[in-house]
């Protein structure tokens, strides 16, 4: 593990857009990672989907350490502690999940790894925070909406939120989430158009991601 969890949280606050991506081909993953890095991304979530996904992660994480040394690579879609341990052993610097699991929280706390579990109610969020969670993932965002975040931060202003699902790389969507009080957003397929991936047009992909990063920075700093 190359980055401690304090560095992870600080980096995500500095560049509050976290791409969410998976592909079975390590070369496509590397191309997307490189394009995102050039566009200004510094924290990237590789989702745990598909057979041998952990092997793909290990390969691109080794490459990231060599070629993009200040890119923080983490893993998403983690439901249990054994899977989290597998990825941490492969160098995952943060763990994201659709749900909260105390066993994963305990493992991540023991190893000082940032853990951002998915929560959909104030009770779930409070329970996760009791286990030391610093940033909760509001999921699914398209169901909960920015109104939920705004309502949450009234009685719980200390809660730090990353939202995934339902976030679009548009000014309207990003403004609605950041104005509601989220700390960061995670964006998946809408950030990486399928036709660009299929044709490996990573330069165009870089421009698309760069526009989203610039838009987020403008909104956050206005």
C-alpha positions as CSV (number, residue, x, y, z in Angstrom):
1,X,0.0,0.0,0.0
2,X,1.6,3.2,-1.2
3,X,-0.7,5.8,0.3
4,X,-2.0,6.1,3.9
5,X,-5.7,6.8,4.3
6,X,-5.2,10.4,5.4
7,X,-3.5,11.0,2.0
8,X,-6.3,9.3,0.2
9,X,-9.0,11.5,1.9
10,X,-7.0,14.6,1.2
11,X,-6.4,13.7,-2.4
12,X,-10.1,13.0,-3.0
13,X,-11.0,16.4,-1.5
14,X,-8.4,18.1,-3.7
15,X,-9.7,16.4,-6.9
16,X,-13.2,15.4,-5.9
17,X,-14.0,13.4,-9.0
18,X,-13.4,9.6,-8.7
19,X,-13.8,7.6,-11.9
20,X,-15.4,4.2,-11.5
21,X,-14.3,1.7,-14.1
22,X,-13.8,-2.0,-14.9
23,X,-12.6,-3.8,-18.0
24,X,-11.3,-7.4,-18.3
25,X,-8.5,-6.2,-20.7
26,X,-5.5,-4.8,-18.7
27,X,-4.4,-2.8,-21.7
28,X,-7.7,-1.0,-21.9
29,X,-7.6,-0.4,-18.2
30,X,-4.1,1.0,-18.5
31,X,-5.2,3.3,-21.3
32,X,-8.1,4.6,-19.4
33,X,-6.0,5.1,-16.3
34,X,-3.3,7.0,-18.2
35,X,-5.9,9.2,-19.9
36,X,-7.5,10.0,-16.6
37,X,-4.1,10.8,-15.0
38,X,-3.2,13.2,-17.8
39,X,-6.7,14.8,-17.4
40,X,-6.0,15.5,-13.7
41,X,-7.5,12.6,-11.9
42,X,-5.6,11.4,-8.8
43,X,-7.9,8.8,-7.3
44,X,-9.4,6.0,-9.4
45,X,-11.8,3.2,-8.4
46,X,-11.4,-0.1,-10.1
47,X,-14.6,-2.1,-9.7
48,X,-14.4,-5.8,-8.6
49,X,-16.5,-7.4,-11.4
50,X,-15.8,-10.4,-13.5
51,X,-13.6,-13.4,-13.1
52,X,-10.0,-12.8,-12.2
53,X,-10.7,-9.1,-11.7
54,X,-8.2,-9.1,-8.9
55,X,-5.4,-10.2,-11.3
56,X,-6.2,-7.3,-13.6
57,X,-6.1,-4.9,-10.7
58,X,-2.8,-6.2,-9.5
59,X,-1.3,-5.8,-13.0
60,X,-2.5,-2.2,-13.6
61,X,-1.6,-1.2,-10.0
62,X,2.0,-2.3,-10.6
63,X,2.0,-0.3,-13.8
64,X,0.5,2.7,-12.0
65,X,3.3,2.6,-9.4
66,X,5.9,2.8,-12.2
67,X,4.3,5.2,-14.6
68,X,1.8,7.3,-12.6
69,X,3.3,7.2,-9.1
70,X,0.9,9.8,-7.5
71,X,-2.3,8.1,-8.9
72,X,-4.2,6.5,-6.0
73,X,-5.8,3.3,-7.1
74,X,-8.6,1.7,-5.0
75,X,-11.1,-1.0,-5.4
76,X,-14.9,-0.9,-5.5
77,X,-17.9,-3.3,-5.2
78,X,-16.4,-5.1,-2.2
79,X,-19.0,-7.0,0.0
80,X,-16.8,-9.0,2.3
81,X,-13.5,-8.9,4.3
82,X,-11.8,-11.8,2.4
83,X,-12.2,-10.0,-0.9
84,X,-11.1,-6.7,0.6
85,X,-8.0,-8.5,2.0
86,X,-7.2,-9.9,-1.5
87,X,-7.2,-6.4,-3.0
88,X,-5.3,-4.8,-0.1
89,X,-2.6,-7.4,-0.6
90,X,-2.5,-6.4,-4.3
91,X,-2.0,-2.8,-3.2
92,X,-5.5,-1.3,-3.1
93,X,-5.2,2.1,-1.3
94,X,-8.9,2.4,-0.6
95,X,-12.0,0.2,-0.5
96,X,-15.4,1.2,-1.7
97,X,-18.6,-0.8,-1.4
98,X,-22.3,-0.7,-2.2
99,X,-23.1,-1.7,1.4
100,X,-21.6,-1.4,4.9
101,X,-19.9,-4.5,6.4
102,X,-18.4,-4.3,10.0
103,X,-15.9,-7.1,9.1
104,X,-14.6,-5.0,6.2
105,X,-14.5,-1.9,8.4
106,X,-12.4,-3.8,11.0
107,X,-10.0,-5.1,8.4
108,X,-9.5,-1.7,6.9
109,X,-9.0,-0.1,10.3
110,X,-6.4,-2.7,11.2
111,X,-4.5,-1.9,8.0
112,X,-5.2,1.9,8.0
113,X,-6.9,1.6,4.7
114,X,-9.7,4.1,3.7
115,X,-13.1,2.4,3.6
116,X,-16.0,4.1,1.9
117,X,-19.1,1.9,2.3
118,X,-22.5,2.5,0.6
119,X,-25.3,3.8,2.8
120,X,-28.9,4.8,2.0
121,X,-30.3,6.0,5.4
122,X,-29.1,8.2,8.2
123,X,-29.1,5.2,10.5
124,X,-26.8,3.3,8.2
125,X,-24.5,6.3,7.9
126,X,-24.4,6.8,11.7
127,X,-23.6,3.1,12.2
128,X,-20.8,3.2,9.7
129,X,-19.3,6.3,11.3
130,X,-19.3,4.5,14.7
131,X,-17.0,2.0,13.0
132,X,-14.6,4.8,12.0
133,X,-15.8,5.5,8.5
134,X,-14.7,9.0,7.4
135,X,-16.4,9.2,4.1
136,X,-19.7,7.4,3.3
137,X,-20.8,6.5,-0.2
138,X,-24.4,7.6,-0.8
139,X,-25.7,4.9,-3.1
140,X,-27.7,4.7,-5.3
141,X,-27.5,8.4,-5.9
142,X,-30.1,8.5,-8.6
143,X,-32.7,7.1,-6.1
144,X,-31.6,9.2,-3.1
145,X,-31.1,12.5,-5.0
146,X,-29.3,15.7,-3.8
147,X,-32.2,16.5,-1.6
148,X,-31.3,13.5,0.6
149,X,-27.7,14.9,1.0
150,X,-29.0,18.3,1.9
151,X,-31.4,16.9,4.5
152,X,-28.7,14.7,5.9
153,X,-26.2,17.5,6.5
154,X,-28.7,19.5,8.5
155,X,-28.6,17.2,11.6
156,X,-25.3,15.6,10.7
157,X,-23.0,18.4,9.4
158,X,-19.9,16.4,10.2
159,X,-20.7,13.7,7.6
160,X,-18.5,13.5,4.5
161,X,-20.3,12.1,1.5
162,X,-19.2,10.7,-1.9
163,X,-22.1,9.9,-4.2
164,X,-22.1,7.3,-7.0
165,X,-24.9,6.4,-9.3
166,X,-26.9,9.0,-11.0
167,X,-24.1,11.5,-11.3
168,X,-23.6,12.9,-14.8
169,X,-20.5,14.9,-16.1
170,X,-22.7,17.9,-16.8
171,X,-22.8,21.3,-15.0
172,X,-26.5,20.8,-14.0
173,X,-25.9,17.4,-12.4
174,X,-22.6,18.3,-10.7
175,X,-23.8,21.6,-9.3
176,X,-26.9,19.9,-7.8
177,X,-24.7,17.4,-5.9
178,X,-21.9,19.7,-4.8
179,X,-24.4,22.5,-3.8
180,X,-26.2,19.9,-1.7
181,X,-22.9,19.3,0.2
182,X,-21.2,16.2,-1.1
183,X,-17.4,16.0,-0.7
184,X,-16.8,14.1,-4.0
185,X,-18.6,12.3,-6.8
186,X,-17.9,9.0,-8.5
187,X,-18.8,8.7,-12.2
188,X,-18.7,5.5,-14.2
189,X,-19.8,4.7,-17.7
190,X,-20.9,8.3,-18.5
191,X,-17.3,9.4,-18.1
192,X,-16.0,6.7,-20.5
193,X,-18.1,6.5,-23.6
194,X,-18.3,3.0,-25.0
195,X,-17.4,3.9,-28.5
196,X,-14.1,5.6,-27.4
197,X,-13.2,2.5,-25.4
198,X,-14.0,0.1,-28.2
199,X,-11.8,2.1,-30.6
200,X,-9.2,2.8,-28.0
201,X,-9.4,6.5,-28.6
202,X,-7.7,7.4,-25.3
203,X,-6.7,10.9,-26.4
204,X,-10.4,11.8,-26.9
205,X,-11.2,10.1,-23.6
206,X,-8.6,12.3,-21.9
207,X,-10.3,15.4,-23.3
208,X,-13.7,14.2,-22.1
209,X,-12.4,13.5,-18.6
210,X,-10.4,16.8,-18.5
211,X,-13.6,18.7,-19.2
212,X,-15.3,17.0,-16.3
213,X,-12.4,17.7,-14.0
214,X,-12.4,21.3,-14.9
215,X,-16.1,21.6,-14.5
216,X,-15.9,20.1,-11.0
217,X,-13.1,22.4,-10.0
218,X,-15.0,25.4,-11.2
219,X,-18.1,24.4,-9.2
220,X,-16.2,23.6,-6.1
221,X,-14.1,26.8,-6.1
222,X,-16.9,29.2,-7.1
